[in-house]
Structure formats: structure tokens, C-alpha cells
């Protein structure tokens, strides 16, 4: 059974891939400096704060003296991350030293001492029309995001089309859908796994693809990253004037509205955008998911499943690994069966992903129980997965009728040295090798027979 893991590339890995010039442009914005600081591992944050007011370089040996006896692995991870982001410059002369990026250092100092002001302030309440409540805004954001996902996996399922061009949707679908000519696209193994990821992980996957494709649309990656992180420092539910944005940012904000990051509204004279929690949680979700969302699934010990949801997307996701029996206006009833799970495993979904999805989305009435999903259900899901893993197919070639024991043993040693020996029978002088070394084995044996 294929095992594929789709991982939304860490957003900071994308920041690290920028040129030194673009990174310095990012670090000129104090809010970006704070967002970068938030994303660092705890030990890396400590190093930055300790070196914030040191203008010179610090010897690597001195930094190692700050560590606890068991902290060296975390130390290397932190140093590697800081060097990747060019927050640390590594100098190797007589001894290795590290120096904090001067642009980042200067702007973070100013931000900590004087605070900072965003390029735009919320609009006065007298100018804006009645703004949606935070609850209404959250419903809107979830609705927009689910609509986008439905169009992503099946345009016929979506209730309304998004503003994304067909070429942009193909960029998002790359790796998630596949299909031959004249055939409807099908979800790939990565696509099935994408749907089981939590919202933050899905969002960062899409944001990553959006940023990767930005240069083809004439948008600088550093500008886009800067605007996204800046957006995370706005206040959810407040209105901000669209006229404070550049033309490129105005085109981005329309795309962000399709993803549920912002809500656009029009007044008599002014137009504005209202950030949702999806936007304001962006910088927080670089390292950690936002607060636990309220779940909707109850799983019983008899493998019956009840999902209290009105969402079409939730229904489609549950169909990936369960048999949906009927759907009421606010309730989806189904069962986790051997057949439905085998279908999920064939599509590349793992038992742990299914169990994790059920646990993360457990209804509040069962979420506080330990465990929130019955143990017998979890164990059986793992057992059914292990049934498929009992036999593993490996392309191979079988050899027998060796002219002598010396040739047989030499062939075994040759295959073993190349990690290609799968099985041997010394008594009857038979062996099986991996298909990938078959041609090399033939050449070796021809040389032995001369």
C-alpha cells in the first residue's frame, strides 16, 4: 500500500529561500520582525533576545555554555533555523562566531521600545455601515474556505464559483488532483490526505502555492509575504479602508476574500475590508495551531458515527473513510466499515490520519473524555490497516542453476553489498534479488563464467 505524506512546507522555509536583499526588505518592517520572532523554536527565541543588544559577534563555544547537558540537539536545530533565515551570520576564522542580522536587530529593538503603528488604522464607526459580529465573521470565513475547498476538489460541488482564474486553480490543484484527457480529475493520495489536515495546515499549503506562483503574476514574493504577515497584526472585525492599499495589494485582497481571510464591504463613499480570524491567526499558526475549534463528530463503540454539521465539505470528507448512510439538515449518520477503510487505505490515507481527524473534530460532549474516540474503534482501524501491510510486493528476479558453489557465494556477496539480496537458499543454490540490480547482476555473472 502506498504511503504518501503531504506536508504544507513550513512558511518560514519559504521566507528562508528569499534572497538576502529581499530578506533585508522584510526585516525593515518591525511587525515582520515580530512575526519571524514568533515563528522561531523556543531556544532560538532565547538566543535572539540575548543577543539583541550585543553589537559584536558571539563565539559558538560561549553559546554552548548556555546549554543544559541534554540541550545540544535543540541547540543545533535552533542555530540551523537562525542561519537559514539569515538572522545569524556565521563567521569561521580562528573560531566559529555568530552575529545577529543588523537590520533585524535594529528594527526589533525599536519595536520593543517604542511599539509600532500599522500603515493603516481602523476606520471610524461613523463612516462604516453596520459591521458583522465576530461570530458572523467566523461563519463567513468558514463558509468561504469550505466553498473554495469544494471548488478545488470538485467544481460541481461548489455552491458559487470563486474569483480565482482557471489557471490559478490548476496551480492549487497541482499534486492534489490528477486526470487523463477527457476524464474527470480524481483526488490523488496527497489530495485525500490534504482534506484530512486541519484548517491552518490546509491554509498554509494553499498560501504556499499562491506565493510560489506570485512571480508569474508580476508580484514580488517578498512583498506578498510582507503583506500577509502584516495582515495578521490587524484586528479581527475592524474595518480598514481599501484606499490605503496599493494596486497590487488590492488585487491580493480580492483573492484573500475568496479564501475567507477577509470580508469586503462597500459603503456609499468608501470601500473597506474586514480581517477574519483566519487572517489574524496567520503568524500564530506558523508554529502552532490556533485554539481548538469546536468539533462535530461522535463515534460509538459499535462503529456508528454521528456528525452534527450542515457542511457539504464535512460530508465529502467523511465519505473518504466511512459509509454515509443518510444526511439530515444538521446531522450526518454513517458507519466506519472494513470496506470503507480499505478504500481509504487504497487511496493513501493512513489509520493514524483517520484517528487523528476523528479526535481533533470530536464533539464537545465527547471531546473531554479520555479517549474521545473509543479504544476498540482505534485499535480496529489500525488492525485493518495492518491487514494490507502483511504482504509487500517488491519487483525481483530469481536465479538458480549456478555452475559452482563459489559462483553462487560470490553472487550472494555481490547482491548483499549492493543491498539487493532479498532471499537465498544455500543448500539448493538459489537466490532472489531486487529488480533494480538485475542488469548489474547479469554483467557480474557473465564475468564469472568467462
N, C-alpha and C positions, 0 to 999 in steps of 0.2 A: 504494500500500500504506500503510495507516495506521501511524503511528509514535507509540506511546504510551510514556511513561516513568512508571513508578510509583516514587516516591521516598519512603521512610519519612521523614516530616518529622523534621528534627533534634529530638531530645528537648529540647535547650536552647531551641529556638524555642517549645516549649510552656511551658517554665519562664518565658521572657520574656513570654508572654502573660498571666501571672498578675497580679493587682492588686498595687499597692505594699504593701498590708497583708499579703497572702499571701506575697509575696517576703520581707518582713522576718521573717515567721514561719519561713520556710525557713532564712533566714540566722542564726537563733538557734541552729541545730544545727551544731556545729563540723564534724561529719562531712559534712553537706551542703555546707558551705563548701569542704571539701577536694574533694568530688566536682565542684563547679562549677569550681573552680580547674583540675582535671584536664581539664575539657572545653574550656578556652579555647585559642585559637590560641597558638603559642609566644610571639609578640610581646606578646599580651595578658597572658599569664602574667608576662612580664618587667615590664610596667607595674604590675601588681598588687603584685608583690613589691617593686618600687622605691618604691611609694607606701604600703606597708603601715605604715610608721612615720612618715609625714608626715600631720599632722592638718589642715593647710590645703589650699587649692586650688592646683593647678599650672597655670600658663599653657600654652595649647596650643602656643605658639611655642617654649617651653622643651622640651616633649616632642619637637617636630620636630627639635631639635638633637641628640637622642639617636640619630637615624636615620642609616643609611648612605645614600649617594646614590640607590641603586635601591630603597630600602625604603618609599617613600611609599604605594604601593598596599597593602602588608601593614599599614602603619600605619592606613590608613582602615578596612580590614576589622576590625582589632583594636578600634579605637575604637568602631565601629558595634556590634560584639558586646557590648562592655562597657556601652555606653549602653542597648542592648536589654535586658540582664539587670539593669539599674539598679545595676550595680556602680559605674559612674561617673555622677555627676550633672553635666550640662553647664550652665554658667552663662555667659550672654552679656551683659556690661555694657560696659565700655570695651574689654575683650578677652575672648576665649573662654578659660574655665578649666575644669578637671576636678577633681572631688573624689571620693575613694573612699567608697562606702557605709559609714556609721559602724557599723552593726550587723554587716555582713560583716567589716569591718576589725577590730573588737574581738574577735569570736569566732575569726577565723583566727589572730590574734595569740596568744590563749590556747591554741589547739590546737597551734601550733608550739612554744610554750614549755613547756606542761605536759602535752601529749599529751591523750588523751581516752579515756573509757570508754563503751562502748556501754550502752544501757539494760538489757541482759541479758548474762550471762556463760554460757559453755558449761556444761552440766550435768556433774556428776561422773560418771566412768566406772562407778562402783559402782551408780549408780541406773539408768542406761540399759541396755537389753539390748544384745546384740552389734550394733554399728553396721556398716553396709555399708562396704566399702573404697572408696577414691576411684575405682577402676576400675569397681566395681559401680554406684557412684552416677552415673558418666558414662553407662554403658549405660542406666540407668534414665531419666536426663534426656533422652537422645536418643530413647528409646522413647516417653516421654510426649509429647515435642514432635512426633514423627512421627505418633503416634496422633491428636493434636489437628489436625495439618495434613490428615491423611486425612479426618477427620470434617468439616473445614472445606470441602474441595473435593468430597467425596462421602461422605455418611453411611453408604452401603452398604459402603464400602471399610474403614471403621474396625473394628478388632477389638473395641473396647469403647467405649461412649459416655463422654463427659466429663461433669462436673457442671455445665457451663455451661447456662443456660436457653436455650430455643429463640430467645427474643428477643435474648439476648446474642450467640448465634451469628450471628444475622441482622446485628447491628451489625458483627461481624468480617467477614462476607461482603460487606458493602456495598462496591461498587466492584470486588469480585473475582469475583462470580457475578452472572449475570442470567438471567431466565427469564420466559416468559409464563405466564399461568394454565393449569393442567393440564399444563404441560410441565416436565420435569426441568430444574433450573438448570444453566446452562453457564458455564464459565470465560470471563470477559471477557479482553480484551487485557491489561489490568492484572493479572488473575489469573494468566495464563500467565507474565508477567514476574515476578510475586511469587514463584512457585515456583522460579525460577532465581536468586533472590537468595540470599546466604549466610545462615546461621542467625541471626547477630547482626542483620542488616538486617531479616529477617522478624520476629524477636522484637520489635524496636523498632516495627515497623509495628503489630503486634498490641497492644503496650503502649500505643502512642499512641491506638488506637481504644478500648482499655479505659479510659484516663484521660479521654478526651473524653466518654465516656458515664457517667462516675462520678457526676456531679451528679444524673442521673436516678435513680440508685440511692441517693441521700441521702448520698454520700460526698464530702467536700471534696477538690478536686483537689490542693491544697497538701499535705493530709495523706497522700494516696496517693503523690504524688511523693516526699515526705519518707520514707515507709516503704520505697519501692522503692530509693531511693539508700542508705538506712540498711542495707537488706538486703545491699547489695553489699559492706559492710565486715565482714560476718560471715565466719567461717572455714568453707570448704567441708569437709563431712564431720563437723563437730562438731554435737552435739545441743543444741537450745535449747528451754527449757520453753515450752509453749503458754500457760501461765497468766500469762506475763509480757506477753502481748499484750492489747490492748483488744478489745472485742467486734467492732468494725469491722475491726480487723487480723486477727482470727481468721477472719472471712468472706473477707477478701482472700487469706489464706494458703492457703485451700482452692482458690481459683481459681489461685493461683500453682503449686500442686501439679499441677493439670491441664496447665499449660504446661511442667512439668519444672523449674521454678525451685527447688522444694523437695520433699523427700520427707517424708511424715507417718508417724510410728510411734506405736504405743500400748504402754505398759508396764502393769504391774499397778496402779500408783497414779498414775503421771504419763503425760502425752502430750507429745510433742516434735516439732519439725520440724528437718530437716537440710538446709541450703542446698547446692545443687549449683553446679558451675562456671558454669552459665548465669546464676545469681543473682550470684555473686561477681565475674563479669566485666562486670556491668551498667554500672558507672561507667567502666570502662576502655573499653568499646565505644562510649562517647559520641563519641569522636573516632577511634578506631582499632579494628580487629577484633582479637579475641584471637589467640593464637598459631595458626599454620597447622594446621588439622586434617588428619588422615591421609586421603588421597584413596583412590579405589577404581576409577578408570576408566583403561583403557589403550586408546588409539586407534592403529590401524596405518595405514600409508601406503595400503593398499588400501581404506580407509574402514570396515574391520571394527572393532567396538567390543566390549570385554570389561569388564564391571563386576563386581568382586568384592564382592558385597553380598547380604545376606539381607533387605534392607529393601523392603517393598512400595512405600513412598514413592519410593525411588530408581527403582524400575521405572516408576512412573507418570510421574516427571519425564523419564526417558529417552524414554518414548513421545511426549513433546511434540515432539521434533525428530528422532527416529530410528525405524527399524523394528526392534522387538524380535522376534527370531526364536524364541528359546526361553529358558526360565529353569530353571536347576538350583537345588538348595537354597542354594548360596552363590555362584552365578555367573549373570549376565545376559548373553546374547550377542545382539548386534544389528548393524545397519549404518546408516551415515549415507547416505541416498539423496536424490536430487534431489526425489522426490515427498514424502518425509517432511519435508524442509527447506521446500519450497514450502508445505506445510500449516502449518508453524511460522510462516513469514513472514506467511501469511494471518491467523494469529491474533495478530499484533502482536509476535512475538518477533523480535529483530534478530540479524544474524550475529554482531555483537560480543558480545552477551549469551551466545550459544551457545558461542563460542570461549572467553570468559572462564569460563563454567561448567566446561567441559572442562579448562581449565588449573588452575583452583582445586581441582578434585577429581581431579587426576591421581594415579594410583597411585604410592606411594613409589619403585617400581622405575624409573619414568619421570619422576618429578617433578623430579629433579635434572638431567635432560637439558635442553639448550637447542636447540630448543624442546621443551617437554613434549608438545605436540600437533604432529604432522608439518606442515611448512610447506605441503605440497601440499594437505592437507586444509583448513587455514585459508584458503588462497587460493581454493580451490574453493567453500567455503561463502560467501565474500564475493562471488565471481563469480555464483553462483546467485541471491544476493540482488539484485545489480545488474541481473540479467535482468528482474526485476519492476519495477525503477525506471526502465527505459528510456522507458516511456510513462506520462505522468502525466495523469489525467483532471481537467479543470477546466471546470465549467459555464460556458458562454459564449453570446453572441449575435452573429450575423453581420449586417453592414449593407452594402448596395450601392445602386446606382441613385441616387446623390446628385445633386441638381439642378444643382450647380456645384462647381468645384474649391474655391472659397472656403468653402463649407459643409462639404465633406469635410475640409479642413485644420483648420477650426475644431472639427469633431467629434473629430479626432485629438488636437488640443491639449487639448480638454476631458477626454477619456479619459485622456490621458497625465498631466495634472495631478492626477487622482484615482487614479493607479496602477492603472488598469483596462484599459489598452491591451495586448492580447495579440499582435496581428498587424495589419499594414497593407500595402496594395498601392497605392501612389500612382498607378501607371500606369492601372489599371482602377478606381481609387477604390473600394476595398473595405477593410473593416476588421472585426476581431473584438474584442469587449470582454468583460470578466468579467460574469457574470450579476448580480453584486451591484450594479453601477452601471447596469443596463439601464433601469430606470424613470427615473433621473435623465437618462440619455442621451436617452430619448424626449422628456422635457419640454424638454430643451435644443434638440433638432432641431425640435420643434413651434414653439418660439420663433423659430428661424432661418427657418422657412418663412413666417412672417407678414409 
